[in-house]
Amino acid sequence: QVQLVESGGGLVQAGGSLRLSCAASGRTFDTYDMGWFRQAPGKEREFVASIRWSGGSTSYADSVKGRFTISRDNAKNTVYLQMNSLKPEDTAVYYCAARGPGVYEYRYWGQGTQITVSS
């Protein structure tokens, strides 16, 4: 079982930047695909970005392409989300998630960290 803890959230003004971190427990972290999701007030959870276990393939929601970058450091059991040019519509609780090999859905989730972008 993998446990995930997000950090790095906070309040920023539009156009600013933040970097989220997701620290994972477990010695098999390097075999897990990782993703970032977010949920705004009154909205359903939506996909933000993902990265394969190898770090060689990434995917982004259209709304964040060119602004957000997902990366991972398997040696540190950590995945990151660098968020630049933040917009008020990026305001949400951001969740880190993990998906093991051969599994379709993300099975493990962090507690979430709040990102608030003021206009």
PyMOL commands that place a pseudoatom at each C-alpha (Angstrom):
pseudoatom trace, name=CA, resn=GLN, resi=1, chain=A, elem=C, hetatm=0, pos=[0.000, 0.000, 0.000]
pseudoatom trace, name=CA, resn=VAL, resi=2, chain=A, elem=C, hetatm=0, pos=[1.166, 3.501, -0.882]
pseudoatom trace, name=CA, resn=GLN, resi=3, chain=A, elem=C, hetatm=0, pos=[0.568, 6.558, 1.260]
pseudoatom trace, name=CA, resn=LEU, resi=4, chain=A, elem=C, hetatm=0, pos=[0.769, 10.012, -0.300]
pseudoatom trace, name=CA, resn=VAL, resi=5, chain=A, elem=C, hetatm=0, pos=[1.175, 13.403, 1.345]
pseudoatom trace, name=CA, resn=GLU, resi=6, chain=A, elem=C, hetatm=0, pos=[0.883, 16.632, -0.639]
pseudoatom trace, name=CA, resn=SER, resi=7, chain=A, elem=C, hetatm=0, pos=[2.511, 19.892, 0.332]
pseudoatom trace, name=CA, resn=GLY, resi=8, chain=A, elem=C, hetatm=0, pos=[3.306, 23.280, -1.152]
pseudoatom trace, name=CA, resn=GLY, resi=9, chain=A, elem=C, hetatm=0, pos=[-0.159, 24.720, -1.508]
pseudoatom trace, name=CA, resn=GLY, resi=10, chain=A, elem=C, hetatm=0, pos=[-1.072, 28.237, -0.594]
pseudoatom trace, name=CA, resn=LEU, resi=11, chain=A, elem=C, hetatm=0, pos=[-2.349, 31.594, -1.727]
pseudoatom trace, name=CA, resn=VAL, resi=12, chain=A, elem=C, hetatm=0, pos=[-0.826, 33.343, -4.725]
pseudoatom trace, name=CA, resn=GLN, resi=13, chain=A, elem=C, hetatm=0, pos=[-1.783, 36.156, -7.040]
pseudoatom trace, name=CA, resn=ALA, resi=14, chain=A, elem=C, hetatm=0, pos=[-2.648, 35.565, -10.664]
pseudoatom trace, name=CA, resn=GLY, resi=15, chain=A, elem=C, hetatm=0, pos=[0.486, 35.130, -12.727]
pseudoatom trace, name=CA, resn=GLY, resi=16, chain=A, elem=C, hetatm=0, pos=[2.432, 33.697, -9.837]
pseudoatom trace, name=CA, resn=SER, resi=17, chain=A, elem=C, hetatm=0, pos=[3.973, 30.280, -9.381]
pseudoatom trace, name=CA, resn=LEU, resi=18, chain=A, elem=C, hetatm=0, pos=[3.869, 27.430, -6.919]
pseudoatom trace, name=CA, resn=ARG, resi=19, chain=A, elem=C, hetatm=0, pos=[5.439, 24.017, -6.747]
pseudoatom trace, name=CA, resn=LEU, resi=20, chain=A, elem=C, hetatm=0, pos=[3.527, 21.158, -5.218]
pseudoatom trace, name=CA, resn=SER, resi=21, chain=A, elem=C, hetatm=0, pos=[5.242, 18.118, -3.802]
pseudoatom trace, name=CA, resn=CYS, resi=22, chain=A, elem=C, hetatm=0, pos=[3.839, 14.689, -3.150]
pseudoatom trace, name=CA, resn=ALA, resi=23, chain=A, elem=C, hetatm=0, pos=[5.839, 12.467, -0.860]
pseudoatom trace, name=CA, resn=ALA, resi=24, chain=A, elem=C, hetatm=0, pos=[5.116, 8.769, -1.168]
pseudoatom trace, name=CA, resn=SER, resi=25, chain=A, elem=C, hetatm=0, pos=[5.751, 5.945, 1.201]
pseudoatom trace, name=CA, resn=GLY, resi=26, chain=A, elem=C, hetatm=0, pos=[6.712, 2.525, -0.001]
pseudoatom trace, name=CA, resn=ARG, resi=27, chain=A, elem=C, hetatm=0, pos=[9.758, 1.084, -1.668]
pseudoatom trace, name=CA, resn=THR, resi=28, chain=A, elem=C, hetatm=0, pos=[7.867, 0.342, -4.886]
pseudoatom trace, name=CA, resn=PHE, resi=29, chain=A, elem=C, hetatm=0, pos=[7.210, 3.996, -5.728]
pseudoatom trace, name=CA, resn=ASP, resi=30, chain=A, elem=C, hetatm=0, pos=[9.341, 3.736, -8.833]
pseudoatom trace, name=CA, resn=THR, resi=31, chain=A, elem=C, hetatm=0, pos=[6.872, 1.259, -10.352]
pseudoatom trace, name=CA, resn=TYR, resi=32, chain=A, elem=C, hetatm=0, pos=[3.835, 3.533, -9.983]
pseudoatom trace, name=CA, resn=ASP, resi=33, chain=A, elem=C, hetatm=0, pos=[2.370, 5.931, -12.472]
pseudoatom trace, name=CA, resn=MET, resi=34, chain=A, elem=C, hetatm=0, pos=[1.599, 9.207, -10.731]
pseudoatom trace, name=CA, resn=GLY, resi=35, chain=A, elem=C, hetatm=0, pos=[-0.996, 11.850, -11.338]
pseudoatom trace, name=CA, resn=TRP, resi=36, chain=A, elem=C, hetatm=0, pos=[-2.275, 15.178, -10.140]
pseudoatom trace, name=CA, resn=PHE, resi=37, chain=A, elem=C, hetatm=0, pos=[-5.967, 15.954, -9.950]
pseudoatom trace, name=CA, resn=ARG, resi=38, chain=A, elem=C, hetatm=0, pos=[-7.896, 18.913, -8.662]
pseudoatom trace, name=CA, resn=GLN, resi=39, chain=A, elem=C, hetatm=0, pos=[-11.345, 19.706, -7.407]
pseudoatom trace, name=CA, resn=ALA, resi=40, chain=A, elem=C, hetatm=0, pos=[-12.757, 23.207, -7.303]
pseudoatom trace, name=CA, resn=PRO, resi=41, chain=A, elem=C, hetatm=0, pos=[-15.700, 24.160, -5.084]
pseudoatom trace, name=CA, resn=GLY, resi=42, chain=A, elem=C, hetatm=0, pos=[-18.913, 22.785, -6.510]
pseudoatom trace, name=CA, resn=LYS, resi=43, chain=A, elem=C, hetatm=0, pos=[-17.058, 20.947, -9.264]
pseudoatom trace, name=CA, resn=GLU, resi=44, chain=A, elem=C, hetatm=0, pos=[-16.142, 17.350, -9.894]
pseudoatom trace, name=CA, resn=ARG, resi=45, chain=A, elem=C, hetatm=0, pos=[-12.588, 16.171, -9.625]
pseudoatom trace, name=CA, resn=GLU, resi=46, chain=A, elem=C, hetatm=0, pos=[-10.647, 16.671, -12.834]
pseudoatom trace, name=CA, resn=PHE, resi=47, chain=A, elem=C, hetatm=0, pos=[-7.414, 15.394, -14.258]
pseudoatom trace, name=CA, resn=VAL, resi=48, chain=A, elem=C, hetatm=0, pos=[-4.481, 17.792, -14.292]
pseudoatom trace, name=CA, resn=ALA, resi=49, chain=A, elem=C, hetatm=0, pos=[-1.319, 15.899, -15.185]
pseudoatom trace, name=CA, resn=SER, resi=50, chain=A, elem=C, hetatm=0, pos=[0.256, 12.467, -15.088]
pseudoatom trace, name=CA, resn=ILE, resi=51, chain=A, elem=C, hetatm=0, pos=[3.664, 10.907, -15.419]
pseudoatom trace, name=CA, resn=ARG, resi=52, chain=A, elem=C, hetatm=0, pos=[4.656, 7.332, -16.135]
pseudoatom trace, name=CA, resn=TRP, resi=53, chain=A, elem=C, hetatm=0, pos=[6.706, 5.332, -13.684]
pseudoatom trace, name=CA, resn=SER, resi=54, chain=A, elem=C, hetatm=0, pos=[9.792, 5.845, -15.817]
pseudoatom trace, name=CA, resn=GLY, resi=55, chain=A, elem=C, hetatm=0, pos=[9.275, 9.585, -16.081]
pseudoatom trace, name=CA, resn=GLY, resi=56, chain=A, elem=C, hetatm=0, pos=[9.501, 9.277, -19.841]
pseudoatom trace, name=CA, resn=SER, resi=57, chain=A, elem=C, hetatm=0, pos=[5.902, 10.096, -20.666]
pseudoatom trace, name=CA, resn=THR, resi=58, chain=A, elem=C, hetatm=0, pos=[3.723, 12.903, -19.383]
pseudoatom trace, name=CA, resn=SER, resi=59, chain=A, elem=C, hetatm=0, pos=[0.207, 14.065, -20.054]
pseudoatom trace, name=CA, resn=TYR, resi=60, chain=A, elem=C, hetatm=0, pos=[-1.603, 17.301, -19.279]
pseudoatom trace, name=CA, resn=ALA, resi=61, chain=A, elem=C, hetatm=0, pos=[-5.090, 18.660, -19.315]
pseudoatom trace, name=CA, resn=ASP, resi=62, chain=A, elem=C, hetatm=0, pos=[-5.567, 21.238, -22.039]
pseudoatom trace, name=CA, resn=SER, resi=63, chain=A, elem=C, hetatm=0, pos=[-6.306, 23.870, -19.431]
pseudoatom trace, name=CA, resn=VAL, resi=64, chain=A, elem=C, hetatm=0, pos=[-2.805, 23.635, -17.946]
pseudoatom trace, name=CA, resn=LYS, resi=65, chain=A, elem=C, hetatm=0, pos=[-0.636, 22.818, -20.955]
pseudoatom trace, name=CA, resn=GLY, resi=66, chain=A, elem=C, hetatm=0, pos=[2.292, 25.155, -21.231]
pseudoatom trace, name=CA, resn=ARG, resi=67, chain=A, elem=C, hetatm=0, pos=[1.864, 26.342, -17.657]
pseudoatom trace, name=CA, resn=PHE, resi=68, chain=A, elem=C, hetatm=0, pos=[2.213, 23.249, -15.473]
pseudoatom trace, name=CA, resn=THR, resi=69, chain=A, elem=C, hetatm=0, pos=[5.000, 20.692, -15.437]
pseudoatom trace, name=CA, resn=ILE, resi=70, chain=A, elem=C, hetatm=0, pos=[4.881, 17.329, -13.715]
pseudoatom trace, name=CA, resn=SER, resi=71, chain=A, elem=C, hetatm=0, pos=[8.080, 15.582, -12.735]
pseudoatom trace, name=CA, resn=ARG, resi=72, chain=A, elem=C, hetatm=0, pos=[9.284, 12.920, -10.369]
pseudoatom trace, name=CA, resn=ASP, resi=73, chain=A, elem=C, hetatm=0, pos=[12.350, 11.936, -8.433]
pseudoatom trace, name=CA, resn=ASN, resi=74, chain=A, elem=C, hetatm=0, pos=[12.155, 8.243, -7.732]
pseudoatom trace, name=CA, resn=ALA, resi=75, chain=A, elem=C, hetatm=0, pos=[15.214, 8.372, -5.514]
pseudoatom trace, name=CA, resn=LYS, resi=76, chain=A, elem=C, hetatm=0, pos=[13.271, 10.704, -3.222]
pseudoatom trace, name=CA, resn=ASN, resi=77, chain=A, elem=C, hetatm=0, pos=[9.900, 8.993, -3.637]
pseudoatom trace, name=CA, resn=THR, resi=78, chain=A, elem=C, hetatm=0, pos=[8.469, 12.342, -4.662]
pseudoatom trace, name=CA, resn=VAL, resi=79, chain=A, elem=C, hetatm=0, pos=[6.405, 13.713, -7.527]
pseudoatom trace, name=CA, resn=TYR, resi=80, chain=A, elem=C, hetatm=0, pos=[6.161, 17.428, -8.253]
pseudoatom trace, name=CA, resn=LEU, resi=81, chain=A, elem=C, hetatm=0, pos=[3.827, 19.787, -9.994]
pseudoatom trace, name=CA, resn=GLN, resi=82, chain=A, elem=C, hetatm=0, pos=[5.370, 23.080, -11.021]
pseudoatom trace, name=CA, resn=MET, resi=83, chain=A, elem=C, hetatm=0, pos=[2.594, 25.577, -11.626]
pseudoatom trace, name=CA, resn=ASN, resi=84, chain=A, elem=C, hetatm=0, pos=[3.400, 28.783, -13.468]
pseudoatom trace, name=CA, resn=SER, resi=85, chain=A, elem=C, hetatm=0, pos=[1.245, 31.611, -14.765]
pseudoatom trace, name=CA, resn=LEU, resi=86, chain=A, elem=C, hetatm=0, pos=[-1.463, 30.692, -12.329]
pseudoatom trace, name=CA, resn=LYS, resi=87, chain=A, elem=C, hetatm=0, pos=[-4.998, 31.817, -13.004]
pseudoatom trace, name=CA, resn=PRO, resi=88, chain=A, elem=C, hetatm=0, pos=[-7.947, 32.262, -10.646]
pseudoatom trace, name=CA, resn=GLU, resi=89, chain=A, elem=C, hetatm=0, pos=[-9.610, 29.280, -12.308]
pseudoatom trace, name=CA, resn=ASP, resi=90, chain=A, elem=C, hetatm=0, pos=[-6.739, 27.120, -11.052]
pseudoatom trace, name=CA, resn=THR, resi=91, chain=A, elem=C, hetatm=0, pos=[-8.105, 27.544, -7.547]
pseudoatom trace, name=CA, resn=ALA, resi=92, chain=A, elem=C, hetatm=0, pos=[-8.874, 24.098, -6.195]
pseudoatom trace, name=CA, resn=VAL, resi=93, chain=A, elem=C, hetatm=0, pos=[-7.787, 21.379, -3.854]
pseudoatom trace, name=CA, resn=TYR, resi=94, chain=A, elem=C, hetatm=0, pos=[-5.014, 19.472, -5.582]
pseudoatom trace, name=CA, resn=TYR, resi=95, chain=A, elem=C, hetatm=0, pos=[-4.609, 15.761, -5.044]
pseudoatom trace, name=CA, resn=CYS, resi=96, chain=A, elem=C, hetatm=0, pos=[-1.726, 13.464, -5.732]
pseudoatom trace, name=CA, resn=ALA, resi=97, chain=A, elem=C, hetatm=0, pos=[-2.581, 9.956, -6.896]
pseudoatom trace, name=CA, resn=ALA, resi=98, chain=A, elem=C, hetatm=0, pos=[-0.747, 6.724, -7.635]
pseudoatom trace, name=CA, resn=ARG, resi=99, chain=A, elem=C, hetatm=0, pos=[-1.505, 3.829, -9.960]
pseudoatom trace, name=CA, resn=GLY, resi=100, chain=A, elem=C, hetatm=0, pos=[0.315, 0.544, -9.720]
pseudoatom trace, name=CA, resn=PRO, resi=101, chain=A, elem=C, hetatm=0, pos=[1.502, -1.559, -12.643]
pseudoatom trace, name=CA, resn=GLY, resi=102, chain=A, elem=C, hetatm=0, pos=[-1.271, -3.245, -14.579]
pseudoatom trace, name=CA, resn=VAL, resi=103, chain=A, elem=C, hetatm=0, pos=[-3.970, -1.179, -12.856]
pseudoatom trace, name=CA, resn=TYR, resi=104, chain=A, elem=C, hetatm=0, pos=[-6.323, 1.017, -14.853]
pseudoatom trace, name=CA, resn=GLU, resi=105, chain=A, elem=C, hetatm=0, pos=[-7.464, 3.449, -12.195]
pseudoatom trace, name=CA, resn=TYR, resi=106, chain=A, elem=C, hetatm=0, pos=[-5.588, 5.487, -9.639]
pseudoatom trace, name=CA, resn=ARG, resi=107, chain=A, elem=C, hetatm=0, pos=[-5.962, 3.568, -6.437]
pseudoatom trace, name=CA, resn=TYR, resi=108, chain=A, elem=C, hetatm=0, pos=[-4.069, 5.661, -3.901]
pseudoatom trace, name=CA, resn=TRP, resi=109, chain=A, elem=C, hetatm=0, pos=[-4.782, 9.274, -3.071]
pseudoatom trace, name=CA, resn=GLY, resi=110, chain=A, elem=C, hetatm=0, pos=[-3.305, 11.958, -0.895]
pseudoatom trace, name=CA, resn=GLN, resi=111, chain=A, elem=C, hetatm=0, pos=[-5.272, 14.194, 1.441]
pseudoatom trace, name=CA, resn=GLY, resi=112, chain=A, elem=C, hetatm=0, pos=[-5.093, 17.201, -0.871]
pseudoatom trace, name=CA, resn=THR, resi=113, chain=A, elem=C, hetatm=0, pos=[-3.586, 20.660, -0.633]
pseudoatom trace, name=CA, resn=GLN, resi=114, chain=A, elem=C, hetatm=0, pos=[-5.403, 23.924, -1.245]
pseudoatom trace, name=CA, resn=ILE, resi=115, chain=A, elem=C, hetatm=0, pos=[-4.341, 26.270, -4.032]
pseudoatom trace, name=CA, resn=THR, resi=116, chain=A, elem=C, hetatm=0, pos=[-5.987, 29.672, -4.105]
pseudoatom trace, name=CA, resn=VAL, resi=117, chain=A, elem=C, hetatm=0, pos=[-5.193, 32.115, -6.890]
pseudoatom trace, name=CA, resn=SER, resi=118, chain=A, elem=C, hetatm=0, pos=[-6.414, 35.649, -6.409]
pseudoatom trace, name=CA, resn=SER, resi=119, chain=A, elem=C, hetatm=0, pos=[-7.181, 37.984, -9.281]
for i in range(1, 119): cmd.bond("trace and resi %d" % i, "trace and resi %d" % (i + 1))
show_as sticks, trace
zoom trace
